[in-house]
Amino acid sequence: MRTTACRIPAAGAALDGDLDRPDGATGIVLFAHGSGSSRHSARNRAVAAELRRHRLATLLVDLLTAEEEVVDARTRELRFDIDLLADRLIGIVDWLGGQPETAALPVGLFGASTGAAAALVAAAERPLAVRAVVSRGGRPDLAGPAVARVAAPTLLLVGERDPEVLRLNEAAREALRCRTLLRVIPTATHLFEEPGTLEQVAALAAEWFGEQLAPWEHSAGPAR
């Protein structure tokens, strides 16, 4: 395992990130955290650890600068600025493609809450670079018309006891034109704090990325 602290230029900002690459990595997953969170999110780090056990590199990045996080903590507005977050994700995807350590690795995006909307927009804008998307308790409605342009196979994970977000994801499943799967996690609420629910998210995400980030000749065909 190789761990690297990164300072990544993206959309006019210098963003701090943590890149972890296991030996023999077959792909890399970029995390887009949700409302009011950061690269230190315990939930995302738990999922990332499981992905690394499946030979997937992970990159957790603060999508806001330290100064912006102070503003957002007061106004709560930047966490809903999907255009800003997506532009930064796109910049990070481009950065990964230019780094010797990661250029050859297929890219997946894992988005939570509002970060999932930004991930879908980034996937729509970089269809050749982004090979898979996983949304955990995501707000795909905030991605707007970009949803219909997503080409990357997309897994939507929603808690059974998160009815409004479940409704929004059911609508997104119909709007997405790519390979799409919606999985409802029993007993889970929006933050997947119930025992065993986050472990289910991590296992399903690892399976999805492992399948979709495999070499093209072994990747699965359409699901619908």
ZALUMVEX-112947 format. One line per field, with one value per residue (C-alpha): residue in three letters; x, y, z. Coordinates in Angstrom, 2 decimals. Layout:
code (ALA | ...)
east (X | ...)
north (Y | ...)
up (Z | ...)
//
This chain:
code (MET | ARG | THR | THR | ALA | CYS | ARG | ILE | PRO | ALA | ALA | GLY | ALA | ALA | LEU | ASP | GLY | ASP | LEU | ASP | ARG | PRO | ASP | GLY | ALA | THR | GLY | ILE | VAL | LEU | PHE | ALA | HIS | GLY | SER | GLY | SER | SER | ARG | HIS | SER | ALA | ARG | ASN | ARG | ALA | VAL | ALA | ALA | GLU | LEU | ARG | ARG | HIS | ARG | LEU | ALA | THR | LEU | LEU | VAL | ASP | LEU | LEU | THR | ALA | GLU | GLU | GLU | VAL | VAL | ASP | ALA | ARG | THR | ARG | GLU | LEU | ARG | PHE | ASP | ILE | ASP | LEU | LEU | ALA | ASP | ARG | LEU | ILE | GLY | ILE | VAL | ASP | TRP | LEU | GLY | GLY | GLN | PRO | GLU | THR | ALA | ALA | LEU | PRO | VAL | GLY | LEU | PHE | GLY | ALA | SER | THR | GLY | ALA | ALA | ALA | ALA | LEU | VAL | ALA | ALA | ALA | GLU | ARG | PRO | LEU | ALA | VAL | ARG | ALA | VAL | VAL | SER | ARG | GLY | GLY | ARG | PRO | ASP | LEU | ALA | GLY | PRO | ALA | VAL | ALA | ARG | VAL | ALA | ALA | PRO | THR | LEU | LEU | LEU | VAL | GLY | GLU | ARG | ASP | PRO | GLU | VAL | LEU | ARG | LEU | ASN | GLU | ALA | ALA | ARG | GLU | ALA | LEU | ARG | CYS | ARG | THR | LEU | LEU | ARG | VAL | ILE | PRO | THR | ALA | THR | HIS | LEU | PHE | GLU | GLU | PRO | GLY | THR | LEU | GLU | GLN | VAL | ALA | ALA | LEU | ALA | ALA | GLU | TRP | PHE | GLY | GLU | GLN | LEU | ALA | PRO | TRP | GLU | HIS | SER | ALA | GLY | PRO | ALA | ARG)
east (0.00 | 1.30 | -0.25 | 0.29 | -0.95 | -1.87 | -2.49 | -4.61 | -5.30 | -8.93 | -11.30 | -9.25 | -8.61 | -5.87 | -7.58 | -6.16 | -6.51 | -5.38 | -4.42 | -4.08 | -2.96 | -2.74 | -0.26 | -1.69 | -4.52 | -6.98 | -8.76 | -9.17 | -12.26 | -12.58 | -14.88 | -17.26 | -18.38 | -21.81 | -23.31 | -21.04 | -18.54 | -14.89 | -12.22 | -12.15 | -15.71 | -15.72 | -18.37 | -16.49 | -13.22 | -14.87 | -16.08 | -12.67 | -10.95 | -13.20 | -12.50 | -8.76 | -9.19 | -10.51 | -7.39 | -8.96 | -7.01 | -8.93 | -8.71 | -10.56 | -10.46 | -11.82 | -13.93 | -13.94 | -10.90 | -10.45 | -11.70 | -14.76 | -15.56 | -15.73 | -18.20 | -20.24 | -20.45 | -22.16 | -24.29 | -24.66 | -24.72 | -21.55 | -22.47 | -25.43 | -23.39 | -23.39 | -21.75 | -18.81 | -18.43 | -18.74 | -16.17 | -13.73 | -14.42 | -13.83 | -10.54 | -9.51 | -10.45 | -8.28 | -5.47 | -5.61 | -5.24 | -2.04 | -0.28 | 2.13 | 0.88 | -2.79 | -2.98 | -3.45 | -6.14 | -9.83 | -11.75 | -14.89 | -16.77 | -18.38 | -20.74 | -22.74 | -25.71 | -25.05 | -21.68 | -23.54 | -25.14 | -21.71 | -20.40 | -23.16 | -22.45 | -18.72 | -19.45 | -21.60 | -18.81 | -16.04 | -17.68 | -14.41 | -12.59 | -15.29 | -16.13 | -18.53 | -20.53 | -21.89 | -24.32 | -24.90 | -28.01 | -27.54 | -29.47 | -29.45 | -32.23 | -29.68 | -27.68 | -30.41 | -30.40 | -26.87 | -28.43 | -29.64 | -26.09 | -24.36 | -22.77 | -21.00 | -22.83 | -24.44 | -25.38 | -27.86 | -27.81 | -30.59 | -31.77 | -35.15 | -36.09 | -35.13 | -38.41 | -37.88 | -34.39 | -35.68 | -38.37 | -35.78 | -33.56 | -36.44 | -37.07 | -33.36 | -33.34 | -35.95 | -34.07 | -30.65 | -29.97 | -26.88 | -26.68 | -28.41 | -29.20 | -31.09 | -30.49 | -32.46 | -30.60 | -32.99 | -33.48 | -31.08 | -31.81 | -30.10 | -26.73 | -26.56 | -25.84 | -27.77 | -25.68 | -24.45 | -25.90 | -22.69 | -20.96 | -23.60 | -22.91 | -19.18 | -19.63 | -22.02 | -19.76 | -16.71 | -18.57 | -19.83 | -16.50 | -14.68 | -16.94 | -17.15 | -13.49 | -12.29 | -10.67 | -13.16 | -13.30 | -14.47 | -16.93 | -20.61 | -23.17 | -26.35 | -28.54 | -31.76)
north (0.00 | 3.43 | 6.50 | 10.00 | 13.40 | 15.47 | 19.12 | 19.07 | 22.09 | 22.00 | 24.72 | 27.56 | 25.99 | 23.93 | 20.97 | 18.63 | 14.92 | 11.52 | 8.98 | 5.34 | 2.78 | -0.91 | -3.13 | -4.35 | -1.79 | -2.42 | 0.94 | 4.09 | 5.49 | 9.22 | 10.13 | 13.11 | 13.74 | 14.99 | 17.99 | 19.58 | 16.70 | 16.40 | 13.87 | 12.91 | 11.53 | 8.36 | 6.77 | 7.40 | 6.26 | 3.00 | 2.41 | 3.35 | 0.82 | -1.94 | -0.90 | -1.09 | -4.64 | -5.36 | -3.89 | -0.53 | 2.66 | 5.48 | 9.27 | 11.26 | 15.01 | 18.13 | 19.72 | 23.02 | 24.96 | 25.64 | 29.21 | 28.00 | 25.45 | 28.26 | 30.13 | 26.99 | 26.14 | 29.50 | 29.75 | 26.10 | 27.35 | 25.94 | 22.33 | 22.81 | 24.52 | 21.47 | 23.30 | 24.28 | 20.80 | 19.12 | 21.44 | 20.49 | 16.79 | 17.15 | 18.89 | 16.05 | 13.42 | 15.27 | 15.47 | 11.71 | 11.18 | 13.21 | 11.53 | 8.67 | 6.72 | 6.84 | 7.58 | 3.93 | 3.21 | 3.33 | 5.83 | 5.36 | 8.02 | 7.42 | 10.22 | 10.75 | 13.10 | 16.29 | 14.85 | 12.20 | 14.92 | 16.40 | 12.93 | 12.41 | 15.76 | 14.96 | 11.54 | 13.19 | 15.64 | 13.03 | 9.95 | 8.46 | 8.86 | 7.89 | 4.20 | 3.76 | 5.69 | 4.70 | 6.98 | 6.54 | 8.31 | 10.63 | 13.58 | 12.82 | 15.36 | 18.12 | 16.98 | 18.35 | 17.41 | 15.97 | 12.75 | 11.82 | 12.15 | 9.84 | 6.92 | 5.24 | 2.30 | 3.69 | 2.01 | 3.85 | 2.86 | 4.20 | 3.46 | 1.78 | 4.37 | 7.38 | 7.75 | 11.13 | 10.27 | 6.86 | 8.58 | 10.85 | 7.89 | 5.94 | 8.91 | 9.07 | 5.37 | 6.10 | 9.17 | 7.52 | 5.97 | 4.04 | 0.66 | 1.40 | -0.54 | 0.68 | -1.21 | -0.44 | -1.19 | -2.67 | -0.70 | 2.06 | 5.77 | 8.56 | 8.36 | 4.54 | 4.62 | 1.44 | -1.66 | -3.44 | -1.00 | 0.80 | -2.56 | -3.50 | -0.25 | -0.96 | -4.53 | -3.53 | -0.66 | -2.93 | -5.46 | -2.78 | -1.05 | -4.37 | -5.39 | -2.07 | -1.06 | -4.41 | -4.52 | -3.67 | -7.20 | -8.54 | -5.78 | -6.62 | -5.83 | -3.78 | -4.48 | -3.22)
up (0.00 | -0.96 | 0.71 | -0.67 | 0.53 | -2.54 | -3.33 | -6.48 | -8.72 | -9.85 | -11.07 | -9.64 | -6.25 | -4.61 | -2.95 | -0.32 | -0.91 | 0.34 | -2.33 | -1.27 | -3.82 | -2.94 | -4.75 | -8.05 | -8.12 | -10.95 | -10.80 | -8.74 | -7.02 | -6.43 | -3.53 | -3.68 | -0.12 | 0.84 | 2.54 | 5.13 | 5.04 | 3.99 | 3.05 | 6.73 | 6.61 | 8.70 | 6.48 | 3.25 | 4.81 | 5.89 | 2.33 | 0.92 | 3.18 | 1.84 | -1.76 | -1.14 | 0.13 | -3.37 | -5.05 | -5.84 | -5.21 | -3.53 | -3.57 | -0.92 | -1.55 | 0.13 | -2.60 | -0.71 | 0.47 | 4.18 | 3.68 | 1.77 | 4.45 | 7.00 | 4.77 | 4.11 | 7.80 | 8.27 | 5.10 | 3.99 | 0.40 | -1.15 | -0.39 | -2.76 | -5.48 | -7.73 | -10.64 | -8.44 | -6.95 | -10.35 | -11.93 | -9.20 | -9.62 | -13.36 | -12.64 | -10.32 | -12.91 | -15.44 | -12.87 | -12.29 | -16.02 | -16.00 | -13.08 | -13.83 | -10.82 | -11.80 | -15.54 | -16.50 | -13.90 | -14.91 | -12.78 | -10.72 | -8.75 | -5.35 | -4.37 | -1.19 | -0.77 | -2.79 | -3.81 | -5.80 | -7.94 | -8.62 | -9.47 | -12.04 | -13.67 | -13.79 | -15.30 | -17.98 | -18.81 | -18.87 | -20.45 | -21.67 | -18.35 | -15.82 | -16.06 | -13.11 | -10.52 | -7.11 | -5.26 | -1.50 | -0.27 | -3.23 | -4.59 | -8.33 | -8.83 | -8.21 | -11.26 | -13.52 | -17.22 | -16.96 | -15.62 | -19.10 | -20.48 | -17.99 | -19.86 | -16.92 | -15.28 | -12.14 | -8.86 | -6.65 | -2.96 | -0.75 | 2.77 | 3.17 | 5.81 | 3.68 | 1.73 | 0.06 | -1.19 | -2.29 | -4.36 | -5.97 | -6.80 | -8.30 | -10.58 | -11.44 | -12.32 | -14.98 | -16.27 | -16.50 | -19.90 | -18.85 | -17.14 | -13.83 | -10.68 | -7.60 | -4.38 | -1.21 | 2.03 | 4.62 | 7.89 | 6.77 | 7.19 | 5.24 | 6.99 | 7.11 | 10.84 | 11.63 | 12.44 | 9.34 | 6.81 | 5.88 | 5.54 | 2.96 | 1.09 | 1.07 | -0.14 | -2.94 | -4.01 | -4.09 | -6.21 | -8.63 | -9.08 | -9.30 | -12.17 | -14.00 | -13.69 | -14.99 | -18.46 | -21.18 | -22.57 | -19.20 | -18.29 | -18.00 | -20.64 | -20.27 | -17.25 | -18.75)
//
